């Protein structure tokens, strides 16, 4: 089969399309023909081994490979079709269209993928193309996790920092589905995108300081790994909840003690990316309450360009890599 591989850490140009052995499913595995995979910020960080959050550098380097990557096929979020199931698999069948997450196994940048049947995989929403479905799990699973953690109530004011990324855009939509009034913060280029996702108000951080507002927010969902913690607390209402989806070590430490000194709370609990959450996303999609926004779809041999756009934020929506020529159905 063909796969997008990288044999060393480095710039997007280290990505190469080549032939690799077909994966073989075990008794409790499923074999998936991958139709599309989202090119994510995490993929770019693992490829280059340059992370916006530094505290987990050493354990991650040990896990992924000290001198070169152990797993040479990236891709954590995908859509595709089941080709075969192991004899011990009862919950899937060949021919099913599915979408999901591979977890640390990665491997979705390939024509075929083998995963345990217990992985975070669910039937693809029938209303979505394979490209659109591949752009759901990363943003949707993480945003749903944090919006549930925030326990948003109808009418509450929610501030989304870094709203123009995959997780932020899904966060806007899920908060709106919960009845919140949402203010999105990102750069000038992302305003139309965020408003299309349902943002009631928009703050262009290049023109206006979002932390000088007179208004207070009941919930702050923060996907920006930089900036002052005190600024966030200044615009968080008494009893408000701050959630960091991309925390620095200092933010993690301060979050543990915030509730001791005020009525505000702070959390950085990471998403489990569970099957139940993926099914809840499917329900929201089928009800027309959330959708993915795909900027561009690239063929496998242009994976390097896909990565370049993602890591430089020259995109308005998700960047998807097609593993074949027919992903619009």
Order of alpha helices (4+ residues) and beta strands (2+ residues): beta-beta-beta-alpha-alpha-beta-beta-beta-beta-alpha-alpha-beta-alpha-beta-alpha-beta-beta-alpha-beta-alpha-beta-alpha-beta-alpha-beta
